[in-house]
């Protein structure tokens, strides 16, 4: 079994797993983590700053390093937090191991369509059901099975209610219609990837079922538009409680989304 060992600061796989940005990442019984991204499977073990990636050096360098955004210095972002902002300083300290993953655009579109009026455990279950039924079966290094994320073409010509079998509920028609618009060429994912944040967000808002929060989540977690600042119930409550005059986005211009993740994680874990 091939493995890559790295010493990483500002990286905590448990925090990333619980940060609400990725739904195909899970903690295993031996405290390692399984991550499925596109058609790849990774097992990761972390002890303090030492991380063991079960993959080859080439795969690590060409895929997982970018996926985990390992070339970015997150200490620089945390260092710009105002020391007078005790709330954000605490949130960043608690979630300092979070990194914004560079995930697949199509997978994030579907994931955050499913996320509406939903919670993380159920979103993960829905996506697992979807992958088992419509993805491709693969084997990982120990011979166990996993499933790739289904391509738009695999979902595009289903009945709009078909994905209710995967527990998507009313979101089934959102996913099927969006898959159809992509498979038939009405929407180009490659074109969206090439656009700056505001224009990409505008194109995403044209897709059936996508509102402002979902569009911002997709921009942040797939397109790596770090200025995107998704506002859901957790964030709205935090802003009302701690930033009655509005969050100081101008101070964190260009990386507001990282601050959003610290706040989201702090609020989510504080409510457990």
N, C-alpha and C positions, 0 to 999 in steps of 0.2 A: 504494500500500500504506500503510495507516494504521500509526502507531507511537506508542508512549508511552515517554518517556524519564524515568527516575527515578534519583536518587542514594540508594542503600540501604546502611545499615550492618547488620552482623550478618545478611547474606544472601549465600549462596554457592550458586548453582544446581548446581555440580558436587558439592558436599557433600550437598545435598538429594537429588540423583539417586542417589547411592551410599549413602544412609542406610537403605535397606531398607523404606521406608514407602510408596513409590509405584512401580508397575511399568509405567506407560505414559508414561515419561519417558526420553528417549534423547539421547545426544550425537551430533550430526551431523558430517559430514566437515569442515565449515568452523568447527567448535568452537562452533557455536550449539547450542541444545537445543530439541527438539520435545517438547511436553507435550500429551497428550490427556486431557481430563477431562470425563466425561459425554459430551455431544455436541459439545464444543468442542475446537478445535485452536489451539495457541499456539506460536510460535517466539520464543525468548528469547536475546538476546546479552548477555553480561556482560563488561565490562572493568573490573577492580578493583571500585569501588563503583558504577560507572555501568551501569545495566541498561536494555536496549532491548526493550520488549515489542511484538511485531508484532500489534497489535489496536487498536481504537478506544478513545477515552477512556471512553465509556459502558460498554463491555464490561469494560475494566480496573477501573473503579470499582465495577461491580455484581457482577463475578464474580472476576476474578483477584486483586484486592487481598485479598479474603476468603480465597480458596483458598490463597494464600501466607502468610496471617496477618500481613500487613504493618503492621497497626495496633498490633501488640503489641511492647513494648519488651523484647527478649531480653537486652539488657545488664543489666537489672534482675535477671533470673534468674541470670546468670553472676556478678553482683556479690554474690550471697548464698552462693556456695560458700565453705566454710571454707578459709582460706589454709593451714591445717595439713593439708588433704587434698590432697597433692601429685598423687596419681593422678587425681582428678576434675578438679583445676585444669588438668592437662595435657590431659586428654580434652576438656574444654570449650574450651580454647584451640585445639586441633586441629580441632574441629568447630563453631566459633563461628558459622559461617554457616548452620547447620541451623535450619530452622523446622518446626514441626509443621503439616503441611498439613491443610486442612479438606476432606476428600474425601467422596465419595458413599458412603452407608452400604451400599447393596446391592453396589456394586463392591468395597468393602473386605471384606464378608462372603465373597464369592467368592474374592477375591485371597488372603485368609489361610486359607481352606479349602484352596486349592491350595498354599499355602506349606508345608504340613506335610511334614516329611522331604524338603525340597526346597531348592534354592539359587537365588539371585536371578536368574541368567542363565536358568535353566530355567523359573522362575516367569514371567518376562517372555515367554518363547517360548510357554508354555501359554496365557497370557492373550491374546497376539496371535492365536494360532490360534483361540481361542474367539470373539474379536471379528470376525475375518474370516469365520468360518463362520456366526455367529448374530447379529452386529450389523448395523447399517445402514451402507451405503457413503455417504461424503460426500466433498466436495472441499474442500481448504484453499485459501488465497489464491493459491497458485502453480499451482493446477489439479491437483496430485497427490492421490491418494486416501488416505483414512484411514477407520477404522471405529469406530462408536459401541460402547459397552459394551452387550451384550445385556440386555434387560429380563428380569425373572423369568419373564414369560409366554412368552418365546422359548425357555426351557429347561425349563419346568415339566412338559411332557407328553412329553418325550423318554424313551426307554428309559434305565434307570439306567446302562447301560454305554456309552451313545452318545458321551459326551465323552472316552472313551478315544481316539477318533480325533483329538482335540486334544491328546493326550499327557498327559491328567490322571491316567491310571492308576486306582488304587482310589479316588481322590478324586472320580471322576465321579459316583458315587452320592451323595456328600455334597452336591455342587452341585445335582444334579437334585432330590433330596428337599427341600432347603432352598428352591429355586425354587418347587416345587409348594406347599409350606406357605405361602409368601408370596402366590403367585398365587391360591390358593384362599381366602385371607383368614384362615387359621389363625394367622398372625403378621402384625402390623401394624408396618411400618417406621416409620411416623409416630408410633405410640405409643412405640416404643423411643427415638426421637429426643427425646421429651419427658421421659424419665426421668432421674433423677440417676444417677451412675456405678454405684453398687452394684446398683441395681435394673435398670439397662440391662444390666449384666454378667450378672445372673441370668437375664434373658430370653434373652440370646444363648446362654447355656450350655444352654438347652433345645433349641436347634437341633441337628439331626443332624450329628455330626462336629466340633462346636465344643467345644474344651477350654479350660482357663483361660488359656493363653498366647494362643491365637487370639482369645478373647473380649477380652482386654486390648488386643491390637493393634487390634481393631476399635474399641474404646472410645476409644483414643488417637488413631488416625489418621482416623476418620470422625466420631465424636461430640465430638472435642476435649476429652475427659475427661483433663485433664493430670495427674490423680492416678493414672491407670492406669500400671502398671509391668510390662510384659511381660517374662517370664523365659524365655529360650531358652538354648541351649547356650553361646553367647558370653557372655551375661549371667551365667549360673550360674558359669561358670569365672572370670569377673572378680570376682564376689562372693566366691567361695571364696578367691581369691588376695589380694584387697585389703580385704575386709570380713568377716573370719571371725566377727565378732560381729553381722553383719547390716548392711545398708545403712541409713544414718541418715535414713530417710524423714521422720521428724518435723521435721527441719531444713528439708526441702524440701517441706513439706506443701502440697498443691495444685498442685505442678508437678514431682512426682517423675518423670513421664514424659519431661520435657525432659532431666533428668539421665540417664535411661535411654538416650536417644538419643545423648548424648555418649559414654557408655560403649560402646554398641553400635558406633558408628562407629569409635571408637578401636580396639576389639578387631578389628573386621572389616578395617579398613585396615592394621592392624599385622600381620595374617596373610597379606597379599598379597605 
